[in-house]
Amino acid sequence: MKKLYFTSLGIVIVFCMFLQSASAQIIFTDTYTSTQGNLTATQLTNWNTFRASLLPLPYSKMKVTGVTGSVTNSDSCMDPVIVQDIAMRLRTFTSASPTYTWVDGTRTWRVGNCGATATSGPELSMNQNICACTNPGRSVRGGCATCFNNNGAWGFPDCGNPTVTLTVEFFYGYPCTQTPTTDIKAPSLVCPGKLFTVDIDRFYADASYSWEYSDNGGSTWQPHPATVGAFSAAIQDAINAPRWYRCTVRCLNNSFTFTTTPWEVRIAPFYYCYCDNGAASTAGLDIGNVKVINMNSGDTMLNNGNSTPPQNNTTANRAYTNFQYPPNKEVIMYRDTVYRFLISQINSAATFTPSNVAVFIDLDRNGIFDPGERVLTRNINGGSQIPNTEFDTYRIPMTAQIGLTGMRVILSSGNIDSCGFGMAQGEVEDYLVDMRYEPCNGPGNAGTLASTSTKLCPGYDYITENAGYETTKSELQKVWQVSGDNIFWTTISNTSNKDTLMRVFSGQPLYYKVRMVCPRTKDTTYTSALKIDAREGYKCYCFSQAVGGNPKNSSNPKDSSDIGGIVFHTFNTNTGGAHLLNMGAQEKRTDHTDLSPMQLDVDSTYGLTVYHTQRTAVHGDAKITVFMDFNNDKEYDAPYERVYTGYTNVGNFTVVDKVTIPSTVITGVPTGMRIILNNDIGPSIPSDEACGPYTSGETEDLMVQFNKRFAAGVGIVGGISNLGVFPNPAKDVCKVQFSGAKDAKEVSVSITSVTGQKVYQQMYKHDGGNFTQEVNVAKLSRGVYYVEVAADGQKAMQKLVLE
C-alpha cells in the first residue's frame, strides 16, 4: 500500500504515478520525549502539514496509536461519517473554533483548542476533555506550542508524559478484497483545448489505475500518458475532438481486475465555449436583474434575478454566473424584431457605486462576441429613470444566424469588454438565445408529402414525410390529418410540427395531409392528400421482415445485415458499396412485386447470386433461403417450395448457386418468389418457413411466372392442363391442382397403387377454371402412386411419391 507520511524528520510524499497505486492512507507520526519541553518548530510544522493534507476524501477509518517503550495502545473510529467530519475539522480548525465532539459507541472523540494559535493547530483526544490532564490519557497535542512536557500520550499520563511516539492514520477508499466495480465520472461535453477531469466514482485502496483512450470510437486503445492524482484515480486531459476513456483497476494484493465501461467525451457546441470572463472581485457590484421584452408582442422573454435591496445586499457576492443550462430556458428571439433590455445592479456595500453595463449577442454564431455585436451600452450613474437600472432597445437584424447562440451581460465599475479585460467590481452572466426567423404574417407553404411506400400488404410499416414546407418564418404550426375517404378528416394526436409519421398498414386504404396555420393571421394551408393503398392481393404473402432496428447513427445496430445484390435470370439489383461498413445496409424488407414478373420455364435451371452487405466492421455469418410459390396458393409450402438454402461466411459473402424449376407448377399466372437473408443461421421459422419477424437481415419479394414450352407430366388430355401434386414427395397431406375443364361441374380424384389397386376416390364440386383440393394421404402406405383426375370426360394423371 502506498502511503503519505508526515514526520518531524521531514515530509516523505509518495505520489501515485501512472500504473502505480494511489495513496490509501494519510499518516502523521511524531515522537515527543519526556524532557523536551515545548514542541519544536519542526514538530508544529509536521502537525500542520498533516492537517492541510486531510482533503475531502472518502475516508472510512481513523486510527490513533501510541507507543511508549514496549507498550503499544491504539483506538480506531470505523464510522465513515464521523471520520470524514473529524478530518474536515482538523483541516479547517482555527484558534477561534469551538470544541467539536463525536460519540462513537463507547468512544467520545474531540477536536478542540489547547494552546493553539493562528499558526498552530488543535488537540485530538478520546474519552477526555480538551487540554485536561488524564491518567491514563488519550490525546495528541501536536498543535500546542505552550504545553511544556504535556504533549499528549495514548494509554499513559498525558501531562508530564513519558517518551511517546504518536501516530494518526486516516484510511480512505474501498477495500480491494473482491472484484472492483466502478464507473467513469467525467463530463460528456467539454470546450476545445480546456482542461477537464476524468475520474471513477468508486476509489479502491491497494489498487493500481491504468487509463486508456481511443480516438476512433473504441476500435483501438492507447495508454493515456497522464498520471493519476495523489488521492484519487483521476486524470486530466484537454481535447479538440471526441475521445473515449476507460480505466482498468487492478487489486495489488490479489488477481482481481476490472475495466470500466468506456465513456465518450465530446466537444461542446460553440455557444458553451465563449472566452472566460468574470469580475476581479466578488464583493461590491453585482447584476441584480436582467429583463428582455419583445416590443412587437409585449411578451417578456427573460426576467431573471432580484434587484432588491439595491444596497447592503448579501447576495451581491458573485463574479460570474452561468444561466445556460437547465432548468434555465433559452431566450427566444426573432429576426427583424425590436427588444428592450433592462439591466439593474445591486451592491454589497451601503453606498451607491456607478457602473457600466453592456449586452452582447453572438449574432453570426461564430463563437466570438465581436465589437459590432454589442446590443446595449449604458451607464448606471444615479440619474437613471428607473433607480439602479438602465435600458435600451435593439432590433435583431435580418442577417442574424438562426439557431442557438450566446448572450453575455456585463456589469462593471471599470471598463467593459466581452472577455472581461479591465473589469474591477461587477459580474458577468451568460445566457442562451434561441434565434428564430421572423414570425409569419400570412399563409405558409405546407409543402408536399411522400412515403416509403404507397402500396402495401397488411402488417408492414411505412413512413410518411412532409418536406418542402415554409421554414423561413417562425410560429407556423403543422399538424397531420388522416381520412378514410378523402372527404372527412381527423387530426392525428401528438403530430404537431412533426416531419415524419411511422404507421403499420392494416389493409384499409388511408389518406394523409398536413395542415399549416399562422396563428397571428389564422391563415391555413394544406398539402395535397397522399393515399396509402392496399397492394394487389396476389402480391401479398405472409409477413417477413427484419425488426431489430438499424438507426443510421448507431455503430452497433441490432439489424446489421442486408441483401446487397441479387442476380437471378433477368432480375439484377445491386445497392452498391462494400461488404463491411456499408452504410446502405439498413433495409428491413424490399418489395419488387410491382416489377413485371420474371418469365421462368419449367424443367429449367437458373443461376442465383446473392451478395451480403453489413453496416458493421466485423463480418457475421448469415443464412440465405429462397422460396417459390409453385402451386400459386399464396403460401410458401416448405420444404417443397423452399428451393434453396445456403450460408455466407467471412471468406464467401457472395453466394453463387442454381435453382431448378420443377415440371409440376402452375403456369401462366404471376406467383411469388421470396429471398431471405437472416443472421440467425440456426433452424428457425422465419428462415425455413418464409414467415415471421427476425432480428437482423432482409427480405426481398419478387413476382415470377412459370411457362411450359413443351408437354410435361403423364397423360395430360384435352382441357385439363397443368396438373400438379404438391408437395411431391408428400407425407400426410398433398394438394391436387389443375387448370381447364371449364364446363365441368364435378371432378373425380382417385389414387391408384403401382399394382393397379385403387386406394382413394372422391368426387368434388367444380365451377370451372382452376381447381385446388387438399387430399389426406396419411393412412396410405409409403410408396409410389398415381393420381388421376377426371372432369367433363377428360382425364389426366400424375405420379405421387409418399415418404
N, C-alpha and C positions, 0 to 999 in steps of 0.2 A: 504494500500500500504506500503510495506517495503521500507525504505529509508536509505541512507548512509549520515550521518550528520558529518559536521566538524564545531566545535565551539571552541572559545577561552577558554571555560571552560573545555575542554577535548575532546577527539575523541571518539564518540559513533559509533561503527560499528555494524550493524545488517547484518550478512551474511545469504544468503538463504540456508537453510538446506533441507534435503530430505522431500518432501511433503510440503515445505513452498514456499512462493512466492519469486522469485528472485527480487533484488532491481530494481526499475524502475526510481529512482531519485538519483542524487548525489547533495548534498546540502552544500553550505557554508553559515554560518551566524556568524556575529560578531557585537559587539556594540562598537562604538567609542564615547567617551564623549567630550564635548566641551572644557574641560580644561586639557585633559590628556597629551598633548604634543606629542612627537614622539610615534610611535607604540611600544608596548611591545614585548619582545621576544616571548611570548606565542602567541600574535596575528600574528606575522610574520610566526611562525611555522604553525599556523592554516591555513593561506592562502596557504603556500607552500605544506602542506599536501593535501589540497583540489586540487591544481593544479596537483599534482602527481597522483591523483585518476582518472583524466579525460582520461582514457584509450580509445583506438579506439573502439567505440561502435556505434550502430545505433541511434544516437541522433536525436530527432525530434523537440525539442523545448528548448529554453533557456529563463529564466525569471529572472529579477532583480527587487528587491523590497527594498524600503527604508521606514522605519517607524520613524517619528520624532513626539514625543508627541502623539497626537491622529490622526495625518495625515499619511495616507499610500499612497505612489506612487509606481507604478510598470509599467514595459515595458517588452515586450516579442519579441523574434525572432522566427518565425514559419517555416523558410526555413531550411530544414534538411542539405542542403549542407553548408550553412553559419554556422549553429550551430556546425556541426562537425569540420569545419575548425577553428572556434573560440576555441573550446575545445582543438584541437591539438596545436594551437599557445600558449594558456595559459600554457599547459603542458610542452612544449619544449622551452619556452622563456628563453633567457639569456640576460645579460646586453649588449651584443653586437648585439642583434637582432634589426631589423628596426621596424618602426611603421606599423602595418597591419590595413587595412581599408576595411569594407564591407558595401555596400549600400543595405538596406532592405526597399524598399518603401520610406517613409518619415524619416526613422531612419538610421543613419550612425553610425555603431559600430566601435570602435577602440581598439586595444591592443598595448600598447607601453611602453617605459621606462620612469618612473617618479621616480627618486631617487632609482632605482633598482640597486642592486649589484649582484655579482655572487651567493650570498646566499639568496637573497630576490626574488621578482617577479614583474610582470608588472602591470600596471593600465588597468582596463576595463572601457571604457566610451561610452556614446551615445550622438551624436549630439554636440560634443565639442572636441577640440583638447586635446592631451595628456598633462597633467601637467598644464592645464590652469585653471585660477580662473574664474568661471562662476556662474552667479546668474539668474535663478536657475541652479544649476549644476546637472549633472548626471555622477558620477564617483565612482568607487570602487578602492581605493588605498591601498589595503591590502598588497602590497609589498613595499611600500615606507617607508624606515626606517628613512628618514630625513624630512618628510613633516610637522611636528610640528603643530598640530591642523588644518592642511589642509588635513584630511584623507579621504575626499570624502563625498558625500551626494547624495540623489536622490529626486530632486524637491525643494531643498533648497541650499543656497550658500555652495560651497564645499571648500572654503577657509575660515578659521575661522568657521568651520562647527558647527552647533548645535549638541547636542547629537543625534546620529542616530544609528539604527540597520539596517545593510545592509545584504541582503540575495541574493545569486546567486544560481539558480537551473538549472540543466541540466536534461532533461527528455529523456529517451530512451525506445525503444520498441513500438510495435504496440498497440493501444488501444484495450482492451478486451471487445468490445461493441457488438460483434456478434460471431457466432461460429468460433473458430480459424481454420486455415488451415495451415499446415506446413509439411515439410518432414524432415526425418533424414539426417544429414550431417555427414558422417563418412567414413573412408577408407573401401574398400572392402577386402583388403589383409593386414595382419599385421604379424610381426615376433613373434614367441612364446616368451611369458614372457615379452614383451616390452610394456610400457605404450602407450596408444593412446587415442584420444578424440572422444567421441560420442556427437553430438550436433544436434540442429534443425536449419533450415535455416530461421526461422521467429520467432523472440522473441517477446513475448507479455508482456506488463505491467499489473500489477494486476492479475497475474495468478500463479497457482502452477504447478509444473512439477513433474510427477511421472514416473520414469523409471522402466521398467521390462526387463527381459532377459529370453531366452529359449535356452536350450542346446540340445533339441530334435526336432529341425526343426519347432518349433511353436506349438507342440502338447500341451505342458503345459508351463506356465509362472510363474516366480518368481519375487518378488520385488528386484530391484538392490540396494545393500547397499550403493553405492557411493552417495555423496552429490553433488548437483548442485553448480555451481560457484556463486560468489557474483554478477556477472554482466552478467550472461548468464544461459541457461538451460543445459550447457554442463556437462558431467561427464567423468571420466577417468576410464580405465579398462586395464587389461592385461590378455590374454587368452593363452591356449595351445591347444585348439580345437575350431572348428567353434561355433559361438554363434550368436543368433538373438537378436535384440533390438527393443523396441517400447517405445514411450513416450505418456503419457496422459496429455493434457493441460486442466486445469480447471480454468475458469474465477472466480475470488473471489467475484465479486460483482453481479453475476447472475448465472444462471444454465448452461451456455454454456460449453460444454465439447467436446474434440476432441482427438482421438487416432490415431497416425501416422501409416502408412503402415509399417509393420516390415522390418527391414534391416538386412541382413546377413553379418557378418564379418568372413572371412575365414583365415586360416593360409596360409601365403605366401610360395611359393616354397623356398627351401633352398638357391638357388642362389641369392635371395634378402636379405638374413639374415646372412651375414657374420659378424664377430666381428666388433665393432665400431672402427673407425680409423680416424686419422687426425693429422696434424701438430699442435704443441703447439702455433705457431704464424702465423698470416695471412700475415705479412709483410715479405719481403725478397724473398727467393727462391720459385718458382712455377714450375710445369711441363708446358713446352711450347707446345710440340708436341709429339704425340705418333703415330708411324707408324709400321705396321706389313705387311711384304711382304712374299708371298708364293714363295719360291725359286725354286720349281718344275715347276710352271707355269709362274712365273714372275708377277703374279697379286698382286696388293696392296689390302689387305683385310681390313686395317684400316689406316686412315690418319686424325687424329683429333688434332686440335689446331694450334696456330700460335706461332712460336718461335722467332719472331722479334718484337721489338728490344730486344736483349738479356739482356741489362741493361736499367735502368730507364723506365721500362715497367709498366705502371699504372695498367695493368690487372693482375699483379702478387700479388694478394690480397686474395687468397683462401687457405684454409687448407684442404678441402675435396670437391670433385666434383663427382657426380654420373651420369654416362652415360649409365645406364642400361635400361632406359625407353624410349619409343617412344618420339620424332621421331628418336632417335638413333637406329641404326641397330646392330644386333648381329655380332660378328666377326666370320666368317665361318672358321673352321679349320678341317683338315683331319688327321686321324691317319697315322703314317709312312710317314709323310711329313715334310720337313725342312722349318722353318720360320726364317726370320730375324726381330729382334725387334730393333727399333731405338727410343731412348728417348732423347729429348732435354730439356734444362732448360732455364727459364727466371728469371729476378731479378728486384725487385722494386728499389734496390739500384743502385748506379752509378758504383760500382766496382764488379769484378768477385768474386764469392764465390764457393769454391769447394763443391761437393755434392756426395752422394752415391745414386745409383739408383738400383731398383730391380723390377722384374715382377714375379708375382705368378699366376699359373693357377691351379684350383681345378680339377686335372686330374681324381681323383677317385670319384668325385661328392659326397663327404661326408659332405659338408658344412664347411670345415675347410681348410685353406691354410697351409698344412703340410710343414715342412722344406724341404722335398725332392721334393716339387712342385715349388721351386724357379727356373724359367727357364732362368733368366738373373740376373747377379750380376756384376755391373761395378761401376767405379768412374769417375766422370767428374771433371778433375783437371787442365784444361787449356792446356793440351797437346794432346787433342783428335784430331783424324784425321779430323773429322767434328767439327768445333767450337761449344762448348757448347752442344755437343751431344755425346752419347755413344751408341754402338750397339753390338749385339751378335746374334748367330744363335742357334736354338734348334730344334731337331727332336721330333715330337709328338710320344710317344711310342705306340706300338700296344695294350698295356693294358689300354690305356685311355678309360674311360667310355663314351658311346655315349649319346648325349643329351645336353641340355643347362646347362652351368656351369659358374662359375665366373672367371674373370681375374682382378687382382689388380696390379696397377702400383704405385710405391712408390718412391718419390724423397725426400731426407732429408740431411740436413747439419750434422746430427748426425747419430745415429745407425739406421739400417734397421730392422724392424720387421713387420710381416704380420698384426699384430694388433696395430702397432703404438707405441710400448713402446720405450722410449729413443729418440723420434723424437724431433727436435727443429724447425728450419725453414724447409719449404718444402711443399709438397702437396701429397695427396693420391687420385687416380682416380680409380673408379670401372667400369668394362665393363662386358657384357655378351658374352660368347663364345658358338657358335653352333658347338659342336664337332660331326664330322661325320666319317663314315667308310672311309677307303682309297678309292680313285677313281677307277672305273672299268678300266681294261686294256684288255678286251676281251668280248666275248659273255656272256650274263647273262641268268639265268634260268627264263623264263617268267611265270612259274607256271601253274596253272590249273584254269578252270572256272567251276562254279556251279551256280545254280539258285534256287530260292524258288519254282519254278515250271517250268517244261519243256514242259508241255502241258496245254493250257489254252483255255477258252472260250473268245470271244471278250468282251472287256471292262474292264477286270480285270488287275490289275497291277502285276508286278513281279520284283524281284531284282536279278540281276546277280552279282556275286562276283568273284574277282581274288584273289587267295590265293596261298601260297606256292612258291612265286616268290623270286628271289635273293634279300636279304635285308642286306647283309654284305659288299656291295660295294656301293660307292656313285656315283652320277651323272648318273646312269641308268635312262632312260626316258621311260615311258609307255604311251600308248595311245590305246583307244578302237576303233575297226573297226566293221562294220556291212555289211552283204551281204544278198541278196535275193535268191542266187543260189549256194553259197559256191564256187563261181568262181571269180566274180568281187566284190572287196571290197572297201568300202568307210570309211574314217576316221570320227569318230563322234566328233563334235566340243565340246570344253570345257570338255574333258575327260582325259586330261593329268594327269598321276600319280594318278588317282582315283582307289580305290579298288572296288567300287560298282557302279552300274547303276540301276536306277529305271525307268521302262518303263510301258506303258499301251499297252496290246496286241490288235492289230487291226483286227486280223483274218488272217493276212498274215504271214506265217512261215518266220522266220529270223534266220540267223546265226551270232554269235558273236565270236570275238577273240581279244586278246591283243597283240600288237606289242611292243617289248622292244629293245631299241637301246643304245649302249655305244657310246657316241659322240666322245670320243678320238680315237677309232679304227673303228667306223662306223659299228661294228658288230651288226647284227639284228637277233632276235629270236622271235618266235610266240608261243602262246598257241595253243592247239588243238581247233578246232572250236566247239562251243556249239550251238545246234539247239533248238530254241523255236518254238514248233509246235502247230497246232490247235488241240484241243480236239475233239473227235468224236461228230458229230452234235447231236446225240440223248442224249448226256450227258449235253448239253448246254441249260439252261433256262434263263429267264430274269435276269438282273443284280441285285444282292442283296449283300450288304456289309456295314459294319460299316466304316465310313470315318472320325470320329472325331479326330483321331490321338492318339497314345499311346506310346510316346518315353520312353525308358527304364529308363531314369534318371529323369522322371517327377514324382513329388509327388502328382499331381492333374491332371491326364490326362483327356482329354475330352472323350476318349473312355476307360472306366474303367471296363467294364464287358466282360465276356467270357462264353461260354458253357464249363464247366469244365469236363463234362462227360455225355454220353448218353448210356442207355441200352434199346434196342428195339429188341425183338426176338433174332436173332443170332448176332446182332451188339452190341458190347460193347467196348467203348473207355473212357479213363479217363486220363486227362493230369496231375493229381496229385495236391497235395497242399491243403491248407486251403481255406475256403470260402472267407475270407478277407485277405488283404495284400499278395495276391498271385501274385508273380512276373511273373508267367507263363500266367496270364490273359492279353494277348497282341495281340491276333489274331483278324483279321478283318473278315476272312472267311476261312473255312477249306473244302477242296474238297476231298470227299471219293469216287468219282464216278468211280475210277479205280478198286475199290474192286469188287468182284463178287456180283451181285445183290442178295439181300435177297429174299428168296422164301416165299411168303405170300399166304395163302389160302383165297379165297373169303368166305364171311359169317363167318369169324373167328375173334376173338378178341385177341389182343396182349397187353401186359403190356408195358408202356412207362415211363422211368425215365430220367429226365433232371436235371443236377447238375449245379448250378450257382456259378461262382467264380468272384472275383473282385480284382483289384490292390489296391484299396483304403482301408483305415482303417474303414470307415463308410459304412454300407450297403445302397444300393439303389435298390428299387423295380424294377422288370423287367417283361415284358410281353413275354410269350412264345407262338408261333404259329407253327403248323405243317401242311404241305401240302403234298398231294399225287396226281400225275397226273393219275387219274383213267382211263381216255379215251385216254391216250398216244398221246395227240395232241401238246406236248411240251409247254403247258401253264398250269398254275395253276388257274383253273376256280373257283373263290370264289363266293359264300360261299361253294359250293358243295364240292370242293376239299380241303377246309380248314377243316382238320379232328380234330383239337384240338386247344383250346385257354386256357391258364392258366397264373397264376401270381406267382411270388416269393415275399416273404416279409421277414422281419427281423427274424421271427420265423420259416419260412418254405422256405429255399433256395434250397431245393431238391424237385422238383415236381414229384409226382408219380400218374399216371392215366392209362387209357386204350384207345386203338384205335381199332375200328371195321372196317373191310374191307367189303364194300357192295358187293352184288352179281353182280351188273351191272358195270363191269370193263372190260378192255381189258386184256386178259390173254395171257401168253406165250411169252411176249416181255418185255425187260427191260424198265423201266419208272422211272421218277424222284420222289424223296422224299426230302423235304426241311424243316429244323428246324431253326427257327429264335428266338433269344433272344435279346430283344430291351429294353433299359432303358426308352424309351418313352412309358409309359403304356396307353396312350390315343389312341383313334381311329387314325389310320394312314395307308396310302397306303403301306409303306414298311412292316408293320406287318400284316395287314389284307388282302393284295392282293399279298404278296410274292415278290413284285418287287420294286426296288429303293434303294437309299442310305439312311442311317440313322446315327445318331451321335455315339451312344455307344451301344455295344453288339457284337454279332457274328452270322454269318450264316453258317450252315453246310449242304452240299449237299451230298445225297446218291443215290444209284440206288436200286430199288426193282423190283420184277417180281411176278405178280399175277397168281395163278393157281387155277383151278377148279377140285376138287376131285369128284364132283357129278354134275348131271344136275341141272341147275338153270334157273329161269325165266319160261315163259309160251310159249308152242308151238314151241320150237326150233326143226326145221326139217332139216334132211339131211345135205347138205353142208353149210347152213347158221348157223354160231355159234357165240357165244359171243355178241349177240345183246344187245346193251346198249343205253339208252337215258339219256343224261346229259344236264344240271343238272336235278335232279328229286327229289322233285318238281321243276318246272320251272315257269318263269314269262312271258317273252316276246319271248325268243329265246331258243331253245334246239338243241342239236346235236344228230343225229341218227347215230349209228356206229355198224358195224359188220364185221366179217371176213368170208372168204369162198366164195362159188359160183364163183369159178374161171373162169368158162366158160361163165358167164352171161355178156351180153353187155349192158343191161339196168336193172334198179332197180326201182320198184314201191314202193312209200312210201304213205301210207294212214293213216288217223286218224279217229277213229270212237268213237262216244259217247257211254255211257253205255246203251242207248236205241236202239243202232244199227244204228244211223244216221251217214253217212259218211260226215265229216265236212272238210276234206282235202285230196287231192290226187294229186300226181305229179310223173312224170317219170324223171329219171336221168340216164345219161350215166355212164357206169361202165366198167372198164378194168380188172376186176377180182381182187381177193385178198381183202385187207382191204377196207372198204367203210366208208366214213365220209361225212355227209351232214348236214348243218345248216338249221333249219326249223323255220320260223317265226310263232309263235302261239299267238301273241299279241292280235289278233282280236277274239280269241276263248273265250267263257265264262269260268269262273273259274270252275273247277270241275275235274272229273275223266274221262280219255280217254284211248283208246287202240291204240297203234302204231303198224301197220303191215307193214312188208317189204316183197316183193315178187321178186324173181330173178331166172331165169332159171328153172321155175316150182316148186320152193321151197319157203316156207313161214315161217315167224317167227313173234311172237307177244310179245309186252312188254307193261305193264301198265304205263301210264303217268299221273301225278297229276299237274294241273295248279293252282297256288295260287296267 
